Amino acid sequence: MRVFALTLIVSLAAGLSAAAAQESTITLKPGPGLDKVQTNCSTCHSLDYIPMNSPFLNAAGWNGEVTKMIKAMGAPIDDADAKAIVDYLAKNYGA
Amino acid sequence: MFTRRTLLSAAGAGAALAGGGFAAKAAQQIVLQFDVSRVPLSPGVPAGVASVARMEALPGKKPLIKLAYRAPNYEAPLDYFRTPITPNDEFFVRYHLSNIPQVDAKTYQIDVGGDGANGQATLTLDDLKAMPAYEIVAVNQCSGNRRGLSNPHVAGVEWGYGAMGCARWKGARLKDVLDKVGLKKEAIEIAFNGADGPVLDATPDFIKSLPVWKAIDESTLIAYEMNGAALPHFNGFPARLIVPGWTGTYWMKHLISVTALTKPQGGFWMNPAYRIPVGKFPVVARFASQENATSTPITEMVINSLITSHPDGAKVKPGKVTVGGLAWDAGYGIRSVEVSTDSGKTWSSATLGDDLGRYAFRPWSFELNAKRGNNTVMANATNAIGQSQVATLIWNPAGYHNNVMQNITLVAG
């Protein structure tokens, strides 16, 4: 069973490794809230979407984007994390 | 080859995936070198684009401008638009959602039915290929092409000029597919789903619909060939919808269902996404069942052109220089392309090239006499119903329909 699980993981990683290795080269600016961005936002999309959309959104604009991800896209992000994410984005990638 | 460290980080990725926290941490120690300075971005995109854009080749593709890895969004550089047919391996890639399966042609099928149909049917790829086949050359352009040039900027994939391509598509008519089940007279829309989907169940799947009149248009196809070959995976293998004249949002990739509806299709991707404000743009082709007081679905592409012979700021030799590019519209047909070398005061007709069909890119060229120093070149296309490009941007919140005339500078010296 354990062998099977490892095999599954390896084959999964083989399929993902090329794209994942490239994606891992994306670096966001360090700062409070970055960990929340990494764990929440990267569930569904690569983090290059963030610098690409900068620096023209103000805090309200980033709040709108995060709210859209929660309300329209179903991202399971709690209020505290959402606030930390918006603060991070506005401070590091805001207008 | 997996080192112990690779395996450990891969295991982390697998565990994270199972828990819903997909992390791109597998094989983190593989370092790739990129030459950022060589990414030919369109002038005017947000400053942050330069920090993430890379020239990168997806499997089966030549290098494209990577804007985002997941969902993958890659645009074609200007160099790839020197011909009116875009090769398959140079064709742009656009996805909304990250869960993109490799579809097996042997088990692939399209389910046809819905409450607006008299019956239902299931078509395999062989079934589709056994039907009468049609070919059409048509431009596939993302609704948001040139979004990155919006001023003020708007959120989204920050496309420059390259979220488009033109191919010779071969497939069965959607009308013939619908005839297999028969439409009720109450049917108002035909909805489409593709094999790709969201990571989370809570995320709306990408489902789009067309009004019946457009769905049964003789030019609307389910294509299984692109420029004489199978569709590339990243362009919708094994079959996708071809909706000539309309923006790419309707060209469902990896098509797996065709559903006749007696009520308008709902969902995020029909509204609020892919809408244009009422009254800002000419709308000839209407999608009446989806219209409301403030917005309508984006439908037809606006008339447009692109100078492809030279990027803005290109160095040329003084004397005769041939400038050229492409023009396209929603299928009314390109009547003329006018070029101005005095910032729009006077205009001269360009020479139009081969006509590959009313939905195709139309090449054009113009010979100018470059003086030493800066030479400006503007281009403006006009179609058979008298529509032309605009001089100033018609700003809208999603950054659609940007057909502002270019004004590039050639530096002769």
Contacts between the chains, C-beta under 8 A, distances in Angstrom:
chain1	res1	chain2	res2	distance
A	6	B	7	7.8
A	6	B	11	7.8
A	8	B	14	7.4
A	9	B	7	7.8
A	9	B	10	5.9
A	9	B	11	5.2
A	9	B	14	4.2
A	10	B	2	6.3
A	10	B	7	6.9
A	10	B	10	6.6
A	12	B	10	7.4
A	12	B	13	7.6
A	12	B	14	5.3
A	12	B	17	7.3
A	13	B	2	7.5
A	13	B	6	7.5
A	13	B	7	7.8
A	13	B	10	3.3
A	13	B	11	8.0
A	13	B	13	6.3
A	13	B	14	6.8
A	13	B	26	4.8
A	13	B	27	7.1
A	16	B	13	6.6
A	16	B	26	5.5
A	17	B	6	8.0
A	17	B	10	7.3
A	17	B	26	5.2
A	17	B	27	4.5
A	17	B	30	7.6
A	19	B	24	7.6
A	19	B	69	6.1
A	19	B	70	6.8
A	20	B	13	6.6
A	20	B	24	4.4
A	20	B	25	7.1
A	20	B	26	4.2
A	20	B	27	6.3
A	21	B	26	7.2
A	21	B	27	4.7
A	21	B	28	7.3
A	21	B	30	4.2
A	21	B	32	6.7
A	22	B	32	6.3
A	22	B	56	7.0
A	22	B	69	6.0
A	23	B	24	3.6
A	23	B	69	4.6
A	23	B	70	6.3
A	24	B	24	5.0
A	24	B	25	6.3
A	24	B	26	7.9
A	24	B	27	7.6
A	24	B	28	4.8
A	25	B	31	7.7
A	25	B	32	6.1
A	25	B	34	7.6
A	26	B	24	7.9
A	26	B	52	6.7
A	26	B	69	7.6
A	38	B	23	7.8
A	39	B	21	5.9
A	42	B	21	7.7
A	42	B	22	6.4
A	42	B	23	6.2
A	42	B	24	6.5
A	43	B	20	6.0
A	43	B	21	5.6
A	43	B	22	5.4
A	43	B	199	6.3
A	43	B	200	7.0
A	44	B	22	7.5
A	44	B	97	8.0
A	44	B	98	6.0
A	44	B	198	7.2
A	44	B	199	4.6
A	44	B	200	6.4
A	44	B	203	6.8
A	45	B	68	7.1
A	45	B	70	5.7
A	45	B	71	6.2
A	45	B	98	6.3
A	46	B	24	6.8
A	46	B	68	5.7
A	46	B	69	4.0
A	46	B	70	4.1
A	48	B	52	3.9
A	48	B	66	8.0
A	48	B	67	7.2
A	48	B	68	5.1
A	48	B	69	6.2
A	49	B	68	5.5
A	49	B	157	7.9
A	51	B	48	4.2
A	51	B	49	7.7
A	51	B	51	4.7
A	51	B	52	4.9
A	52	B	46	7.0
A	52	B	48	5.7
A	52	B	49	5.3
A	52	B	52	5.3
A	52	B	53	7.8
A	52	B	67	6.0
A	52	B	68	6.6
A	52	B	157	7.3
A	52	B	158	5.2
A	53	B	46	6.9
A	53	B	48	6.8
A	53	B	155	5.2
A	53	B	156	7.5
A	53	B	158	6.8
A	54	B	46	6.4
A	54	B	47	7.3
A	54	B	48	3.6
A	55	B	46	7.3
A	55	B	47	6.4
A	55	B	48	6.0
A	56	B	46	5.8
A	56	B	152	6.7
A	56	B	153	4.0
A	57	B	155	6.3
A	61	B	155	7.1
A	64	B	155	8.0
A	65	B	155	5.9
A	72	B	204	7.3
A	72	B	268	5.3
A	72	B	272	8.0
A	73	B	198	7.9
A	73	B	200	7.8
A	73	B	202	7.6
A	73	B	203	5.0
A	73	B	204	7.3
A	73	B	268	7.8
A	74	B	198	8.0
A	74	B	200	5.6
A	74	B	201	7.7
A	74	B	202	2.6
A	74	B	203	4.9
A	74	B	204	7.6
A	75	B	200	7.3
A	75	B	202	7.8
A	75	B	203	7.9
A	76	B	20	7.6
A	76	B	200	7.5
A	76	B	202	7.2
A	93	B	48	6.9
